[in-house]
Amino acid sequence: MTSALWWLLLLAVVLALIAGLLVSAETALQRVSQARVEEMERDEVRGATRLLVVLNDRARYINVLLFMSTLASVSATVVLTIVFLQVISTTEWLAAVVTILISVVVSYVAIGVAPRTLGRQNADRIALRAAGPARFLAMILGPITTLLILLGNALTPGKGYREGPFETQLELRELVDLAEADSVIEDEERQMIQSVFELGETIAREVMVPRTEMVFIDRDRNLRQALSLGLRSGYSRIPVIGENHDDIVGVVYLKDVMHRVFDERDAEQAETVASLMRPAVFVPDTKQVDELLREMQAARVHLVMVVDEYGGTAGLVTIEDILEEIVGEIADEHDTEAPEVSEISEGAFRVSSRMDVDDFAELVDIDVVGADEGVETVLGLMAKRLGRVPIPGARVEVEGWLLVAEHGAGRRNRIATVLATRIPPEVDND
């Protein structure tokens, strides 16, 4: 080979090394944590302030580095092709094959795997050193990369990416899964983080307390009745209705009732719920939960009413309902997991409120069929016979058995168990 070809070969090697360095810098900028850089800035680490400027517009600098690494790698391949065409001038196809094989190996190892591995393993150090060159290149080449992104979006069907498909949306869900697989975080933490992402895909209808489990109070009830209902049901906020359950006129807070009764004892009987109720907030059942949470926080509202497409009451949502989507079911220290059926004594059973009504009928030997009643559970049977949602202490007689709803479970105070007692037959004294 002539000296000119040796210089071209050296140029190809240098270009490949530059491409590898650029890929390593790009990977490090993607990987480095902004919180970590802010901590380094407080510790006065050299270059941290410059790096923080880059991270505030991360996508722009990554686009530039990607453009330059592509330019360098392609240039290296072209120069290498020229060299081998001169060396193997008699057989052009052989020169092309050799160039392709060498370019693939170099691109995969020296430009692909190795730099990305280094960028991930030493993200902080490489990012600190790459921040200055990245800012310089962005100042010169920024308009070119923007133009190329626009061109790519124009040639691509559908909606394009304003900052390119390689903008720093780091596929956080996949990273979270990888972190859990590498034992960096626990499985419970992974599930919690994934639940945060899913909030944006969840609507109010999926997290609400359905209308069938809501407790209402008439606006004409007095404060003593409201206080009694709140204490028996375990709810501190109760929707107030007018003509029917679709006519929500406000929400009464048990705290307000207690304050009023404490200040004016006669108000228990003299004043009605309507005098203390607060305005109700209504949201459609298709409302995104993450947006709803932000609005509830901003408005300092703890409870909102959910309405369906026809304007009827579908349910209600509290901040706790949304938090449960992230952290799971919130229960208190009184909650225990009870068996579905336990025999208290002869003729007395404690059963789960969600026990199948047909199984319950078979247990206590009564002629009740869930399909005929239009219900599936014991609690549903109680609600059907009562004509309202049962609260703790609610009683109903069914085929010679007395069913009593027992204490609520969980934050929503759902009825956990039902006490079923056989009613003794009346003794005829004649």
C-alpha positions as CSV (number, residue, x, y, z in Angstrom):
1,M,0.0,0.0,0.0
2,T,1.1,3.5,-0.7
3,S,1.6,6.1,2.1
4,A,-1.6,7.8,1.0
5,L,-3.6,4.6,1.6
6,W,-2.0,4.2,5.0
7,W,-3.1,7.7,5.9
8,L,-6.6,6.9,4.7
9,L,-6.6,3.8,6.8
10,L,-5.5,5.8,9.8
11,L,-8.3,8.3,9.1
12,A,-10.9,5.5,9.1
13,V,-9.6,4.2,12.5
14,V,-9.7,7.7,13.9
15,L,-13.2,8.3,12.6
16,A,-14.4,5.0,14.1
17,L,-12.9,6.0,17.5
18,I,-14.6,9.4,17.3
19,A,-17.9,7.7,16.5
20,G,-17.4,5.4,19.5
21,L,-16.6,8.4,21.8
22,L,-19.7,10.2,20.6
23,V,-21.9,7.1,21.2
24,S,-20.5,6.8,24.7
25,A,-21.2,10.4,25.4
26,E,-24.8,10.1,24.0
27,T,-25.4,7.0,26.2
28,A,-24.0,8.7,29.3
29,L,-26.2,11.8,28.8
30,Q,-29.2,9.5,28.5
31,R,-28.3,7.6,31.6
32,V,-27.2,10.3,34.0
33,S,-29.7,11.4,36.6
34,Q,-30.5,15.1,36.8
35,A,-31.0,14.8,40.6
36,R,-27.5,13.4,40.9
37,V,-26.1,16.2,38.8
38,E,-27.9,18.8,41.0
39,E,-26.3,17.1,44.0
40,M,-22.9,17.4,42.4
41,E,-23.5,21.0,41.7
42,R,-24.2,21.6,45.4
43,D,-21.0,19.8,46.1
44,E,-19.2,22.2,43.7
45,V,-18.0,19.3,41.4
46,R,-16.2,20.8,38.4
47,G,-18.4,20.8,35.3
48,A,-21.6,20.0,37.1
49,T,-23.2,23.4,36.3
50,R,-22.4,23.0,32.6
51,L,-23.8,19.5,32.6
52,L,-27.0,20.7,34.3
53,V,-27.5,23.2,31.4
54,V,-27.2,20.3,29.0
55,L,-29.7,18.1,30.9
56,N,-32.3,20.9,31.0
57,D,-32.5,20.5,27.2
58,R,-31.3,16.9,27.0
59,A,-33.0,15.9,23.7
60,R,-31.3,18.7,21.7
61,Y,-27.8,17.6,22.7
62,I,-28.4,13.9,22.2
63,N,-29.7,14.6,18.7
64,V,-26.5,16.5,17.9
65,L,-24.3,13.7,19.3
66,L,-26.3,11.1,17.4
67,F,-25.9,13.1,14.2
68,M,-22.1,13.4,14.6
69,S,-21.6,9.7,15.6
70,T,-23.6,8.7,12.5
71,L,-21.5,11.1,10.3
72,A,-18.3,9.7,11.7
73,S,-19.2,6.0,11.4
74,V,-20.5,6.5,7.8
75,S,-17.4,8.5,6.9
76,A,-15.2,5.7,8.3
77,T,-17.0,3.1,6.2
78,V,-16.6,5.2,3.0
79,V,-12.9,5.8,3.6
80,L,-12.4,2.1,4.4
81,T,-14.1,1.2,1.1
82,I,-11.8,3.5,-0.8
83,V,-8.8,1.8,0.8
84,F,-9.8,-1.7,0.0
85,L,-10.9,-0.9,-3.6
86,Q,-7.3,0.3,-4.1
87,V,-5.7,-2.6,-2.4
88,I,-7.9,-5.2,-4.1
89,S,-8.3,-3.4,-7.3
90,T,-8.5,-6.5,-9.5
91,T,-11.6,-7.9,-7.7
92,E,-14.1,-5.2,-6.8
93,W,-16.7,-7.6,-5.3
94,L,-14.1,-9.0,-3.0
95,A,-13.1,-5.5,-1.8
96,A,-16.8,-4.8,-1.2
97,V,-17.3,-8.0,0.9
98,V,-14.1,-7.4,2.9
99,T,-15.2,-3.8,3.6
100,I,-18.7,-4.9,4.7
101,L,-17.3,-7.5,7.1
102,I,-14.8,-5.2,8.7
103,S,-17.3,-2.4,8.9
104,V,-19.9,-4.6,10.6
105,V,-17.4,-5.9,13.2
106,V,-16.1,-2.4,13.9
107,S,-19.5,-0.8,14.0
108,Y,-20.9,-3.5,16.3
109,V,-18.0,-3.7,18.7
110,A,-16.1,-0.4,18.6
111,I,-19.1,1.9,17.9
112,G,-22.0,-0.1,19.3
113,V,-21.4,-2.4,22.3
114,A,-18.2,-1.1,23.9
115,P,-19.1,2.6,24.0
116,R,-22.6,2.0,25.2
117,T,-21.3,-0.3,28.0
118,L,-18.8,2.4,29.0
119,G,-21.5,5.1,28.9
120,R,-23.7,3.1,31.2
121,Q,-21.0,2.1,33.6
122,N,-19.4,5.5,33.9
123,A,-22.4,7.8,33.1
124,D,-21.5,10.6,35.6
125,R,-17.8,10.9,34.6
126,I,-18.4,10.7,30.9
127,A,-21.3,13.1,31.0
128,L,-19.3,15.7,32.9
129,R,-16.6,15.6,30.3
130,A,-19.0,15.4,27.3
131,A,-21.1,18.4,28.4
132,G,-18.7,21.1,27.0
133,P,-18.1,19.5,23.6
134,A,-21.9,18.7,23.3
135,R,-22.7,22.4,23.9
136,F,-20.2,23.5,21.3
137,L,-21.5,21.0,18.7
138,A,-25.1,22.0,19.4
139,M,-24.3,25.6,18.8
140,I,-22.9,24.8,15.4
141,L,-25.0,21.9,14.2
142,G,-28.3,22.4,16.1
143,P,-30.2,23.8,13.1
144,I,-29.0,21.0,10.9
145,T,-30.3,18.3,13.2
146,T,-33.6,20.1,13.6
147,L,-33.9,20.2,9.8
148,L,-33.2,16.5,9.4
149,I,-35.8,15.6,12.1
150,L,-38.4,17.7,10.2
151,L,-37.4,15.9,7.0
152,G,-37.7,12.5,8.7
153,N,-41.2,13.4,10.1
154,A,-42.3,14.5,6.7
155,L,-41.4,11.2,5.1
156,T,-42.9,9.1,8.0
157,P,-46.7,8.4,8.0
158,G,-48.6,9.6,11.0
159,K,-47.6,12.0,13.7
160,G,-43.9,12.7,14.0
161,Y,-41.7,13.5,17.0
162,R,-40.9,17.2,17.4
163,E,-37.4,16.4,18.9
164,G,-36.8,13.1,17.0
165,P,-37.7,9.5,17.9
166,F,-34.5,9.4,20.0
167,E,-35.5,12.2,22.4
168,T,-35.0,11.3,26.0
169,Q,-38.1,9.4,26.8
170,L,-35.9,6.7,28.3
171,E,-38.5,4.0,28.2
172,L,-38.8,4.3,31.9
173,R,-41.1,1.3,32.3
174,E,-38.6,-1.0,30.8
175,L,-35.8,0.5,32.9
176,V,-38.0,0.0,36.0
177,D,-38.4,-3.7,35.1
178,L,-34.7,-4.0,34.5
179,A,-33.9,-2.4,37.8
180,E,-36.2,-4.9,39.5
181,A,-34.6,-7.8,37.6
182,D,-31.2,-6.6,38.7
183,S,-32.4,-6.4,42.3
184,V,-31.9,-2.6,42.4
185,I,-35.5,-2.2,43.5
186,E,-38.0,-4.6,45.1
187,D,-40.9,-6.0,43.2
188,E,-43.4,-4.0,45.4
189,E,-41.5,-0.8,44.4
190,R,-41.6,-1.8,40.8
191,Q,-45.3,-2.3,40.9
192,M,-45.8,1.0,42.6
193,I,-43.8,2.9,40.0
194,Q,-45.6,1.1,37.2
195,S,-48.9,2.1,38.8
196,V,-47.9,5.7,38.6
197,F,-47.5,5.4,34.9
198,E,-50.8,3.7,34.6
199,L,-52.7,6.5,36.2
200,G,-52.6,8.3,32.9
201,E,-54.4,5.4,31.3
202,T,-57.0,5.0,34.0
203,I,-60.4,6.7,34.1
204,A,-62.6,7.7,37.0
205,R,-65.1,4.9,36.4
206,E,-62.4,2.3,37.1
207,V,-61.5,3.6,40.6
208,M,-64.8,5.0,41.8
209,V,-66.9,3.7,44.6
210,P,-70.0,2.6,42.6
211,R,-73.4,4.0,43.3
212,T,-74.6,0.6,44.8
213,E,-72.0,1.0,47.6
214,M,-72.7,4.7,48.3
215,V,-74.5,5.9,51.4
216,F,-76.7,9.0,50.9
217,I,-78.7,11.3,53.2
218,D,-81.8,13.4,52.4
219,R,-81.3,17.1,52.6
220,D,-84.2,17.4,55.0
221,R,-82.7,15.2,57.6
222,N,-81.7,16.9,60.8
223,L,-78.1,17.1,62.1
224,R,-78.6,14.4,64.7
225,Q,-79.7,12.0,62.0
226,A,-76.6,12.9,59.9
227,L,-74.4,12.4,62.9
228,S,-75.9,9.0,63.6
229,L,-75.6,7.9,59.9
230,G,-72.0,9.0,59.8
231,L,-71.1,7.2,63.0
232,R,-72.9,4.0,62.0
233,S,-71.6,3.9,58.4
234,G,-68.0,5.0,59.3
235,Y,-68.0,7.7,56.5
236,S,-66.9,11.3,57.3
237,R,-68.3,12.7,54.0
238,I,-71.8,11.8,52.8
239,P,-73.5,12.9,49.6
240,V,-76.7,14.8,50.1
241,I,-79.7,14.1,47.8
242,G,-82.8,16.0,46.9
243,E,-85.6,14.3,45.0
244,N,-83.6,11.0,44.2
245,H,-80.2,9.5,44.1
246,D,-79.4,11.3,40.8
247,D,-80.1,14.6,42.4
248,I,-76.9,15.3,44.3
249,V,-77.2,18.7,45.9
250,G,-74.1,18.7,48.1
251,V,-71.9,16.8,50.5
252,V,-72.2,17.0,54.3
253,Y,-69.0,16.6,56.3
254,L,-69.2,14.9,59.7
255,K,-66.6,17.4,61.0
256,D,-68.9,20.3,60.2
257,V,-71.9,18.6,61.9
258,M,-69.8,17.9,65.0
259,H,-68.6,21.6,65.2
260,R,-72.1,22.9,64.8
261,V,-73.6,20.6,67.4
262,F,-70.8,21.3,69.8
263,D,-71.3,25.1,69.4
264,E,-75.1,24.9,69.5
265,R,-76.7,21.9,71.1
266,D,-80.2,22.7,70.0
267,A,-79.0,22.5,66.3
268,E,-79.2,18.7,66.5
269,Q,-82.9,18.8,66.0
270,A,-83.5,22.3,64.8
271,E,-81.2,22.4,61.7
272,T,-81.2,20.3,58.6
273,V,-78.3,18.8,56.6
274,A,-79.0,21.4,53.9
275,S,-77.8,24.2,56.2
276,L,-74.3,22.7,56.5
277,M,-73.7,20.8,53.3
278,R,-70.9,21.9,51.0
279,P,-71.1,22.2,47.2
280,A,-70.6,18.9,45.4
281,V,-68.0,18.7,42.6
282,F,-68.9,16.6,39.6
283,V,-66.7,14.9,37.1
284,P,-67.5,12.7,34.1
285,D,-66.8,9.0,34.5
286,T,-64.3,9.2,31.6
287,K,-62.0,11.7,33.4
288,Q,-58.3,10.7,33.4
289,V,-57.3,9.8,37.0
290,D,-54.0,11.6,36.9
291,E,-55.6,14.8,35.8
292,L,-58.4,14.4,38.3
293,L,-55.8,14.0,41.2
294,R,-54.1,17.2,40.2
295,E,-57.4,19.1,40.1
296,M,-58.5,17.7,43.4
297,Q,-55.2,18.7,45.0
298,A,-55.4,22.2,43.5
299,A,-59.0,22.7,44.6
300,R,-58.4,21.1,48.0
301,V,-61.3,18.8,47.4
302,H,-61.3,15.3,49.0
303,L,-64.4,13.9,47.3
304,V,-65.9,14.3,43.9
305,M,-69.1,12.9,42.4
306,V,-68.9,10.8,39.2
307,V,-71.6,11.1,36.6
308,D,-72.3,9.0,33.6
309,E,-73.0,10.1,30.0
310,Y,-76.7,10.6,30.9
311,G,-76.0,12.8,33.9
312,G,-76.9,10.2,36.4
313,T,-74.9,9.4,39.5
314,A,-72.4,6.7,38.7
315,G,-70.4,6.8,41.9
316,L,-67.8,8.9,43.8
317,V,-64.1,9.2,43.9
318,T,-61.9,10.2,46.9
319,I,-58.2,11.0,46.9
320,E,-57.7,7.7,48.8
321,D,-59.3,5.8,45.9
322,I,-56.7,7.2,43.6
323,L,-53.8,6.5,46.0
324,E,-55.0,2.9,46.2
325,E,-54.2,2.6,42.5
326,I,-50.6,3.3,43.4
327,V,-50.0,1.7,46.8
328,G,-52.8,-1.0,46.8
329,E,-55.7,-1.5,49.1
330,I,-55.5,0.8,52.2
331,A,-56.8,-1.0,55.3
332,D,-56.6,-0.2,59.0
333,E,-55.4,-2.0,62.1
334,H,-58.9,-3.5,62.7
335,D,-59.1,-5.4,59.4
336,T,-58.6,-9.1,59.5
337,E,-59.1,-11.7,56.8
338,A,-62.0,-13.8,58.0
339,P,-63.0,-17.3,56.6
340,E,-66.0,-17.3,54.3
341,V,-68.1,-19.3,56.8
342,S,-67.6,-19.9,60.5
343,E,-70.2,-21.5,62.8
344,I,-70.7,-19.4,66.0
345,S,-73.0,-21.8,67.7
346,E,-75.9,-24.1,66.7
347,G,-78.2,-22.0,64.4
348,A,-75.7,-19.1,64.1
349,F,-73.2,-18.5,61.3
350,R,-70.8,-15.7,60.5
351,V,-70.4,-15.5,56.7
352,S,-68.6,-13.3,54.3
353,S,-70.7,-10.6,52.8
354,R,-69.5,-11.6,49.4
355,M,-70.5,-15.3,49.8
356,D,-72.6,-16.6,46.9
357,V,-76.2,-16.4,47.9
358,D,-77.0,-19.9,46.5
359,D,-74.2,-21.3,48.7
360,F,-75.6,-19.4,51.7
361,A,-79.1,-20.8,50.9
362,E,-77.7,-24.3,50.9
363,L,-75.8,-23.7,54.1
364,V,-78.9,-22.5,56.1
365,D,-81.4,-24.6,54.1
366,I,-83.7,-21.8,52.8
367,D,-85.5,-21.5,49.5
368,V,-83.7,-18.6,48.0
369,V,-82.3,-18.5,44.4
370,G,-79.9,-15.8,43.5
371,A,-81.0,-15.7,39.9
372,D,-84.6,-15.1,41.0
373,E,-83.6,-12.4,43.4
374,G,-81.4,-10.7,40.9
375,V,-78.4,-10.8,43.2
376,E,-75.2,-12.8,43.6
377,T,-74.0,-12.2,47.2
378,V,-75.4,-12.3,50.7
379,L,-74.8,-8.5,51.0
380,G,-76.7,-8.1,47.7
381,L,-79.6,-10.1,49.1
382,M,-79.7,-7.8,52.2
383,A,-79.7,-4.7,50.0
384,K,-82.5,-6.2,47.9
385,R,-84.7,-6.9,50.9
386,L,-83.8,-3.6,52.6
387,G,-84.2,-1.4,49.5
388,R,-80.9,0.4,50.3
389,V,-77.3,-0.1,50.9
390,P,-76.7,-2.0,54.2
391,I,-74.6,-0.3,56.8
392,P,-73.1,-1.9,60.0
393,G,-76.0,-2.9,62.2
394,A,-78.6,-3.2,59.4
395,R,-81.0,-6.1,59.9
396,V,-83.3,-8.1,57.6
397,E,-85.3,-11.3,58.0
398,V,-85.0,-13.9,55.3
399,E,-86.9,-17.2,55.5
400,G,-86.7,-17.5,59.3
401,W,-83.1,-16.2,59.5
402,L,-82.0,-12.9,60.9
403,L,-79.2,-11.3,58.9
404,V,-77.2,-8.6,60.6
405,A,-74.5,-6.6,58.7
406,E,-71.3,-6.4,60.8
407,H,-68.5,-3.9,61.0
408,G,-67.1,-2.4,57.8
409,A,-63.7,-3.5,56.5
410,G,-61.0,-1.3,54.8
411,R,-61.0,2.3,54.1
412,R,-64.4,2.3,52.4
413,N,-66.0,0.5,55.4
414,R,-67.4,-2.2,53.2
415,I,-69.5,-4.7,55.1
416,A,-67.1,-7.6,55.7
417,T,-69.3,-10.2,57.4
418,V,-72.9,-10.9,58.0
419,L,-74.2,-12.7,61.1
420,A,-76.9,-15.1,60.3
421,T,-79.0,-16.4,63.2
422,R,-82.0,-18.7,63.1
423,I,-85.1,-17.1,64.5
424,P,-86.7,-19.4,67.1
425,P,-90.2,-20.4,66.2
426,E,-93.0,-18.7,68.3
427,V,-94.2,-21.0,71.1
428,D,-98.0,-21.5,71.0
429,N,-99.2,-21.4,74.7
430,D,-102.7,-22.5,73.9
